[in-house]
Amino acid sequence: MLVGMALFLGGAGQIIAGLLSYKNKNTFGFTSYTMFGLYWLVVVTLNLFPVLNLAASSETLFMGFYFLLWTAFTVALFIRTLKMDKFTSFIFGTVVILSVLSHYILLLKFK
C-alpha cells in the first residue's frame, strides 16, 4: 500500500502538479512539486529494487548523504517561502520538520 501511495500520490501526482504549475508560469510550484515527485520515485526505487533482487541495497552513508541533500533542498525552499504568503511558509516549515523526522527514521531502517 505504501509503495503505491509513494509511486502515484507522492511521485506521479506531484510531477503532474509540477507540470501544471509550469504551464501556469509558476516557477516555484514547478520546481518544488517536480523535485518532490522525483524524490518519492527515487525513494521507492531505492527500497523496492533490493527486495526484487534488481539491485544491491544502498549503503547507509550514501543514504544519509542523499537524505541530507534533500533536507538542505527543503530548507532552501522554505527560506524562499518566507517572502511568500504565510500559509505557504507554514506548509514548507512543516515539510522541513517532516523531512528531518522521516529521513531519520529511514536512516534507522538502513542500519
C-alpha positions as CSV (number, residue, x, y, z in Angstrom):
1,M,0.0,0.0,0.0
2,L,2.8,2.5,0.9
3,V,4.7,1.7,-2.3
4,G,1.6,2.5,-4.3
5,M,0.9,5.7,-2.4
6,A,4.5,6.8,-2.8
7,L,4.6,6.0,-6.5
8,F,1.3,7.5,-7.5
9,L,0.4,10.2,-4.9
10,G,4.0,11.2,-4.0
11,G,5.7,10.6,-7.3
12,A,3.5,10.8,-10.3
13,G,0.9,13.1,-8.7
14,Q,3.4,15.7,-7.7
15,I,5.2,15.5,-11.1
16,I,1.9,16.2,-12.8
17,A,1.2,19.1,-10.4
18,G,4.6,20.5,-11.2
19,L,4.0,20.3,-14.9
20,L,0.7,22.1,-14.5
21,S,2.5,24.8,-12.4
22,Y,4.9,25.2,-15.3
23,K,2.1,25.7,-17.6
24,N,0.8,28.5,-15.3
25,K,4.3,30.1,-15.2
26,N,4.7,29.2,-11.5
27,T,8.4,28.5,-11.3
28,F,8.4,27.8,-7.6
29,G,5.5,25.4,-7.8
30,F,7.1,23.7,-10.8
31,T,10.4,23.3,-9.0
32,S,9.0,22.1,-5.7
33,Y,6.3,19.8,-7.0
34,T,8.5,18.2,-9.7
35,M,11.5,17.7,-7.4
36,F,9.5,16.2,-4.6
37,G,7.7,13.9,-7.1
38,L,11.1,12.7,-8.3
39,Y,12.3,12.3,-4.7
40,W,9.4,9.9,-4.0
41,L,10.1,7.9,-7.1
42,V,13.8,7.5,-6.1
43,V,12.9,6.6,-2.5
44,V,10.5,3.8,-3.8
45,T,13.2,2.6,-6.2
46,L,15.9,2.5,-3.5
47,N,13.6,0.5,-1.3
48,L,11.9,-1.7,-3.9
49,F,14.8,-2.8,-6.1
50,P,16.7,-4.7,-3.4
51,V,13.6,-6.5,-2.4
52,L,13.0,-7.6,-6.0
53,N,16.7,-8.5,-6.4
54,L,17.2,-5.9,-9.1
55,A,19.9,-4.0,-7.3
56,A,22.0,-4.2,-4.2
57,S,20.9,-2.5,-1.0
58,S,22.2,1.1,-0.7
59,E,24.9,1.8,1.8
60,T,23.9,3.7,4.9
61,L,26.4,6.5,4.3
62,F,25.1,7.1,0.8
63,M,21.5,7.1,2.0
64,G,22.4,9.6,4.8
65,F,24.1,11.9,2.4
66,Y,21.2,11.6,-0.1
67,F,18.7,12.5,2.7
68,L,20.9,15.3,4.0
69,L,20.9,16.9,0.5
70,W,17.1,16.6,0.3
71,T,16.7,18.2,3.7
72,A,19.0,21.1,2.6
73,F,16.9,21.5,-0.6
74,T,13.7,21.5,1.5
75,V,15.2,24.2,3.8
76,A,16.2,26.3,0.8
77,L,12.6,26.1,-0.5
78,F,11.3,27.0,3.0
79,I,13.6,30.1,3.1
80,R,12.2,31.1,-0.3
81,T,8.6,30.8,1.0
82,L,9.4,33.4,3.7
83,K,8.9,36.1,1.0
84,M,5.6,34.5,0.1
85,D,2.3,34.2,1.9
86,K,2.3,32.8,5.5
87,F,0.3,29.7,4.6
88,T,2.9,28.6,2.1
89,S,5.6,29.3,4.7
90,F,3.7,27.2,7.2
91,I,3.3,24.3,4.8
92,F,7.0,24.3,3.9
93,G,8.0,24.7,7.6
94,T,6.1,21.5,8.4
95,V,7.7,19.8,5.3
96,V,11.1,20.7,6.8
97,I,10.2,19.2,10.1
98,L,8.7,16.1,8.5
99,S,11.7,15.8,6.2
100,V,14.1,15.7,9.2
101,L,12.0,13.2,11.1
102,S,11.3,10.9,8.1
103,H,14.9,10.9,7.0
104,Y,16.0,10.0,10.5
105,I,13.5,7.1,10.5
106,L,14.6,5.9,7.0
107,L,18.2,6.0,8.1
108,L,17.3,3.8,11.1
109,K,15.9,1.3,8.5
110,F,19.1,1.2,6.5
111,K,21.3,0.3,9.6
